[in-house]
Amino acid sequence: MRLAILDDYQNLALSFADWSRVKEKCEITVFDRNIASLDEAAQLLAPFEIIIVMRERMPFGRALIERLPNLKMIVSTGATNRGLDSAAARDHGILVTHTSNVLAAATTLELTWALILAAARNIPYEDRVIRAGGWQETLGMRLYGRTLGLCGFGKLGTAVARIGQAFGMKTIAWSTNLTEEKAAAGGAELVTKDELFARSDIVSVHLVLSDRSRGLVGAKEFGLMKPDSIFVNTSRGPIVDEAALIDTMQRKAIRRAALDVYNIEPLPAGHPLSKLDNVVLSPHLGYASEDHVRQYFVDAVENIEAWFAGEPIRIVKD
């Protein structure tokens, strides 16, 4: 059989797990780059019976699945993958399995605060200044006493709030289904969406991408923000109107933005966001800790071996 491992940008998969028994039955090909188009993906992946997809790095929809006649099994890293059409796979008799999502919320929580602190204290910019021979060109924002606004107040949003409260920040929150009782239980004040953007010194987005949340943050919301405020997105790029964000940052209408997610990933070379000194960028690192990614591939091997044994595990059923 032929097995493809997609989007392994750092070539970690084969060193992070024991593939010896899989290699007895499979020829393994690692793709260490993003496959940019549907036609290219269909051509490159057509020979493979097993494909391991790295979370949502590459969309894996019905149009692609229908062009992969040899595909028998998909292993999707993580517990969920909104870029994978599992129903289409099942329609074509393809087994879809997932891996563990070990402490995914914890890794994203840590990355969120890394971005907030980097943006508040201008760390990436000052790092570049020092490397160029300069010294201390900016003044950072103190967090104590400031207002942290959480756009989304589920498990991750409430965890972000707890850290903010430890820094001495006031926390406010909004989401479509959030109640005063749930907000209060997380130490936050329930506000309207407009209030959240108008009152916050830092706005951090923690929503699931859906038809309802797509484009939820746009020119109106950025227009409500304070001139010295910070916008942070570690959820999904399309929740934000990217053109409105770029315009806001080019005009320096707010202090800074810190982003881990984008409309197109990897971010294309020369993208307008990459040219702005008031934007902190990270390459979708929220879930990508060493422990986390290692577990993905350990579980992927277990899934494949279980399938070979006729007893598949971690089957995606929804």
Stockholm file with secondary structure:
# STOCKHOLM 1.0

chainA/1-318         MRLAILDDYQNLALSFADWSRVKEKCEITVFDRNIASLDEAAQLLAPFEIIIVMRERMPFGRALIERLPNLKMIVSTGATNRGLDSAAARDHGILVTHTSNVLAAATTLELTWALILAAARNIPYEDRVIRAGGWQETLGMRLYGRTLGLCGFGKLGTAVARIGQAFGMKTIAWSTNLTEEKAAAGGAELVTKDELFARSDIVSVHLVLSDRSRGLVGAKEFGLMKPDSIFVNTSRGPIVDEAALIDTMQRKAIRRAALDVYNIEPLPAGHPLSKLDNVVLSPHLGYASEDHVRQYFVDAVENIEAWFAGEPIRIVKD
#=GR chainA/1-318 SS CEEEECCCTTCCGGGSSCCHHHHTTCEEEECCSCCCCHHHHHHHHTTCSEEEECTTSSCBCHHHHTTCTTCCEEEESSSCCTTBCHHHHHHTTCEEEECCCTTHHHHHHHHHHHHHHHHHTTHHHHHHHHHTTCCCCCCCCCCTTCEEEEECCSHHHHHHHHHHHHTTCEEEEECTTCCHHHHHHTTCEECCHHHHHHHCSEEEECCCCSTTTTTCBCHHHHHHSCTTCEEEECSCGGGBCHHHHHHHHHTTCSSEEEESCCSSSSCCTTCGGGGCTTEEECSSCTTCCHHHHHHHHHHHHHHHHHHHTTCCCSBCCC
#=GC SS_cons         CEEEECCCTTCCGGGSSCCHHHHTTCEEEECCSCCCCHHHHHHHHTTCSEEEECTTSSCBCHHHHTTCTTCCEEEESSSCCTTBCHHHHHHTTCEEEECCCTTHHHHHHHHHHHHHHHHHTTHHHHHHHHHTTCCCCCCCCCCTTCEEEEECCSHHHHHHHHHHHHTTCEEEEECTTCCHHHHHHTTCEECCHHHHHHHCSEEEECCCCSTTTTTCBCHHHHHHSCTTCEEEECSCGGGBCHHHHHHHHHTTCSSEEEESCCSSSSCCTTCGGGGCTTEEECSSCTTCCHHHHHHHHHHHHHHHHHHHTTCCCSBCCC
//
